[in-house]
Amino acid sequence: MPYRLDITQGDWPGDLLHKGVDGLLAEAMVLTLATAGHEHGPHANLAFFAHDDDLVLYFVSERSTRHSHHLAEEARAAATVFLPPPAFGEQLRGLQLTGSASEAWGRQAEAALAAYQGRYPSFAQDEETRRQYLTGSGAAALYRFQVEELTAVDEPNFGRRNYLRARVLRG
C-alpha cells in the first residue's frame, strides 16, 4: 500500500503534497545522505537513488565507505533531494528526509534491485553481478532508506518559503 502523509506543519492538502514529493523524487537523480559514527563523526555523501511507491529510497554503496560503516553502527540517517534553482534564492525545490537506512537483504534486496533497475535499466544486468547484490556477497551492496519524516519546499507549487513538514504513514 502506498504511503500517506500526516502534515505536521503547513497548510496544504495532503494529496497535493504527496504528488509534489513524488514529482521531486522523479526529477532528481542524486541524494545527499548524512550519517554519523562514534569514531569519525558526521559524514555526507552523494548517491544515485531510486524509490518505490512506499517512500523507500534505494542506493548502492561499497561496504568499505564511511557512510556504510556508520549505517552498520546506527541505522538512523538524514538525506536531501533537490533540484537546482534557476536563479540564486528563487524557486527552491527539494526535500529534507529523516528515517532509517541499512543494507537491504532478502526481499528488501529484491525490491531494491527492482526499483534500481526500473530507474537505471543498465544496472546489474550481468547475472553474476545481480547474484552478488541479491546474496550480499559482493563488495558493494544495495541499501534502503525508509523515510519517516520529511520537510518539503516546492516554491513554484507551494509558494515562497512555504516549508511543509509531514510524518510518513504506512499500512
C-alpha positions in Angstrom: 0.0 0.0 0.0 1.4 3.4 -0.9 2.4 5.8 1.9 0.3 8.6 3.2 1.4 11.9 4.7 0.3 13.4 8.0 1.1 17.1 7.7 2.5 18.4 11.0 3.4 21.9 9.8 2.0 24.0 6.9 -1.4 24.3 5.4 -1.6 22.3 2.2 -3.8 19.4 1.2 -2.0 16.0 1.9 -2.7 14.6 -1.6 -1.1 17.6 -3.3 1.9 17.4 -1.0 2.1 13.6 -1.8 2.1 14.5 -5.6 4.8 17.1 -5.0 7.0 14.7 -3.1 6.6 12.1 -5.8 7.4 14.6 -8.5 10.6 15.9 -6.9 11.8 12.3 -6.4 11.1 11.5 -10.0 13.0 14.6 -11.3 16.0 14.3 -9.0 18.6 11.6 -9.5 21.1 12.1 -6.7 20.6 12.3 -2.9 22.9 13.6 -0.2 22.9 11.1 2.7 24.0 12.3 6.1 25.2 9.7 8.7 27.2 9.9 11.9 29.5 7.4 13.6 31.2 7.2 17.0 34.8 7.3 15.8 34.6 9.6 12.8 31.7 11.9 13.5 29.2 13.2 10.9 29.6 12.5 7.2 27.7 13.3 4.0 27.9 11.5 0.7 26.2 11.6 -2.7 24.5 8.7 -4.2 22.3 8.0 -7.2 18.9 6.7 -5.9 15.7 5.0 -6.9 12.4 4.9 -4.9 9.3 2.9 -4.6 5.6 3.7 -4.0 6.0 3.4 -0.3 8.6 6.2 0.0 11.6 3.9 0.4 14.7 5.2 -1.3 17.4 2.8 -2.5 21.0 3.4 -3.3 24.2 1.4 -3.9 27.4 1.7 -2.0 30.6 -0.1 -1.3 30.6 -1.6 2.2 34.0 -0.1 2.9 32.7 3.5 2.8 32.5 5.7 5.8 28.7 6.0 5.5 28.3 2.3 5.2 30.2 1.8 8.4 28.1 4.4 10.1 24.9 2.7 9.0 26.2 -0.6 10.3 26.6 1.1 13.7 23.4 3.2 13.7 20.6 2.8 11.2 19.4 6.5 11.5 20.1 8.8 8.7 19.0 12.1 7.0 19.0 12.9 3.3 18.3 15.8 1.0 17.0 15.6 -2.6 16.8 18.8 -4.5 16.6 20.3 -8.0 18.9 23.2 -9.0 17.1 26.5 -8.8 17.0 28.7 -12.0 18.5 31.7 -10.1 20.0 32.3 -6.7 17.3 32.4 -4.0 14.4 31.7 -6.2 12.1 28.7 -6.9 13.6 26.4 -4.4 12.5 22.7 -4.8 13.7 20.0 -2.5 13.1 17.5 0.3 14.7 17.0 3.7 14.2 13.4 4.8 14.8 11.5 8.0 14.5 7.9 8.7 16.3 4.6 8.9 18.8 3.2 6.5 20.5 -0.1 6.3 21.8 -2.7 3.9 18.9 -4.5 2.1 18.6 -8.3 2.5 16.3 -10.9 1.2 13.0 -9.5 -0.1 14.3 -6.0 0.6 17.2 -6.6 -1.7 14.9 -7.9 -4.4 12.7 -4.7 -4.0 15.9 -2.5 -4.1 17.2 -4.2 -7.2 13.8 -3.9 -9.0 13.5 -0.2 -8.1 17.1 0.5 -9.1 16.8 -1.4 -12.4 13.5 0.4 -13.1 15.2 3.7 -12.9 18.6 2.7 -14.3 17.9 -0.1 -16.7 21.5 -0.9 -17.4 22.3 -1.6 -13.7 23.3 -5.1 -12.7 22.3 -6.8 -16.0 25.1 -9.3 -15.7 23.8 -12.4 -13.9 26.8 -12.7 -11.6 26.6 -9.0 -10.5 22.9 -9.4 -9.9 23.5 -12.5 -7.8 26.1 -10.7 -5.7 23.7 -7.9 -5.0 20.9 -10.3 -4.0 23.0 -12.5 -1.9 25.2 -9.7 -0.3 28.3 -11.4 -1.5 30.0 -8.5 -3.3 32.0 -5.5 -2.2 29.0 -3.3 -3.0 25.6 -3.6 -1.5 22.0 -2.4 -2.0 20.8 -0.1 0.7 17.3 1.1 1.7 16.4 4.4 3.3 12.9 4.3 4.8 11.6 7.8 5.1 9.8 8.5 8.4 9.5 12.3 8.3 10.1 14.9 5.6 10.2 18.6 5.0 9.3 19.8 1.5 9.8 23.1 -0.2 8.5 23.5 -3.7 8.2 27.2 -4.3 6.7 27.0 -7.8 3.8 24.9 -6.5 3.5 25.6 -2.7 4.6 29.3 -2.6 7.7 31.1 -1.5 9.4 29.7 1.6 6.4 27.6 2.4 8.1 24.7 4.2 5.7 21.7 4.7 6.5 19.0 7.3 4.9 15.6 7.4 5.2 12.2 9.0 5.1 9.3 6.7 2.3 6.7 7.4 2.3 3.2 6.0 -0.1 0.3 6.3 
